[in-house]
């Protein structure tokens, strides 16, 4: 059978609301931006697909983030690395364990 941690990783659905407080530097006529600072996760709800069990908060409240963005015509291409400063304690199938969720976020946006 599957280890509870491995099963939780493959079936977890996470919804979060993050509040970034970043300082940034812009280069090359404002087309490149490098930024960093604290990232506060104010809501983190994780549910397990096909289960009624609530997993708990997967992401910690306190994080540090660094990233870079490239503005190309009307597009903004961005990459961000999020380092958790704390861990969360979760439970799945009666097993309690600590989670420290590192994140790499990639995004493409359209500028108006």
C-alpha positions as CSV (number, residue, x, y, z in Angstrom):
1,X,0.0,0.0,0.0
2,X,0.9,3.6,-0.2
3,X,2.6,5.5,2.6
4,X,0.2,8.1,4.1
5,X,2.6,10.9,3.2
6,X,2.9,9.8,-0.4
7,X,-0.8,9.4,-0.7
8,X,-1.4,12.9,0.8
9,X,1.1,14.4,-1.6
10,X,-0.6,13.0,-4.7
11,X,-4.2,13.8,-3.6
12,X,-3.9,17.1,-1.7
13,X,-5.8,20.2,-3.1
14,X,-4.5,23.5,-1.7
15,X,-6.2,26.9,-1.7
16,X,-4.2,29.9,-0.3
17,X,-4.3,33.6,-0.1
18,X,-0.9,35.3,0.1
19,X,0.0,38.9,0.9
20,X,3.4,39.9,-0.5
21,X,5.4,42.8,0.9
22,X,8.2,43.1,-1.6
23,X,11.0,45.6,-2.4
24,X,12.0,45.6,-6.1
25,X,14.7,46.9,-8.4
26,X,14.1,47.5,-12.1
27,X,16.7,47.4,-14.8
28,X,17.0,47.9,-18.6
29,X,14.3,50.5,-19.1
30,X,12.0,48.8,-16.5
31,X,11.9,45.5,-18.5
32,X,13.6,43.4,-15.8
33,X,12.5,43.4,-12.2
34,X,14.2,41.6,-9.3
35,X,12.3,41.5,-6.0
36,X,12.2,40.0,-2.6
37,X,10.7,40.2,0.9
38,X,8.2,38.6,3.3
39,X,5.2,36.7,2.0
40,X,2.3,36.2,4.5
41,X,0.0,33.3,3.9
42,X,-3.3,34.5,5.6
43,X,-5.4,31.6,4.4
44,X,-4.3,28.0,3.6
45,X,-6.9,25.3,3.3
46,X,-6.0,21.8,2.1
47,X,-8.4,19.0,1.4
48,X,-7.8,15.5,0.3
49,X,-9.4,14.5,-3.0
50,X,-12.0,11.8,-2.7
51,X,-11.9,12.1,1.1
52,X,-13.9,13.9,3.8
53,X,-10.8,14.3,6.0
54,X,-9.4,17.8,6.4
55,X,-5.7,17.9,6.0
56,X,-5.1,21.2,7.7
57,X,-2.9,24.2,6.6
58,X,-0.2,23.0,4.3
59,X,1.6,26.3,4.0
60,X,3.1,28.3,6.9
61,X,2.1,31.9,7.7
62,X,5.6,33.3,7.6
63,X,7.7,33.0,4.3
64,X,10.5,34.7,2.5
65,X,10.3,35.1,-1.3
66,X,12.7,36.2,-4.0
67,X,11.8,36.4,-7.7
68,X,12.4,38.0,-11.1
69,X,10.1,39.2,-13.8
70,X,10.7,40.0,-17.5
71,X,8.4,42.4,-19.3
72,X,8.2,41.6,-23.0
73,X,5.8,43.7,-25.0
74,X,2.4,43.3,-23.3
75,X,3.5,40.1,-21.4
76,X,5.0,39.7,-18.0
77,X,6.9,36.5,-17.3
78,X,7.7,35.8,-13.7
79,X,9.4,33.2,-11.5
80,X,9.3,33.3,-7.6
81,X,10.9,31.0,-5.0
82,X,9.2,30.9,-1.6
83,X,11.1,29.7,1.5
84,X,9.0,28.8,4.5
85,X,10.3,30.2,7.9
86,X,8.2,27.8,9.9
87,X,6.6,24.4,9.5
88,X,3.0,23.2,9.9
89,X,1.8,20.1,11.7
90,X,-0.6,18.0,9.7
91,X,-2.5,14.8,10.1
92,X,-3.6,12.3,7.5
93,X,-5.1,8.8,8.1
94,X,-4.3,9.1,11.8
95,X,-0.6,9.9,11.2
96,X,0.7,13.3,12.4
97,X,3.7,14.8,10.6
98,X,5.4,18.2,10.1
99,X,5.4,19.9,6.7
100,X,7.8,22.5,5.4
101,X,6.5,23.6,2.0
102,X,9.0,25.2,-0.4
103,X,7.4,26.6,-3.5
104,X,8.6,27.6,-7.0
105,X,5.9,29.7,-8.7
106,X,5.9,30.5,-12.4
107,X,3.5,32.9,-14.1
108,X,2.7,34.7,-17.3
109,X,0.5,37.8,-17.3
110,X,-0.9,40.3,-19.7
111,X,-0.3,44.0,-19.0
112,X,-3.0,46.5,-19.9
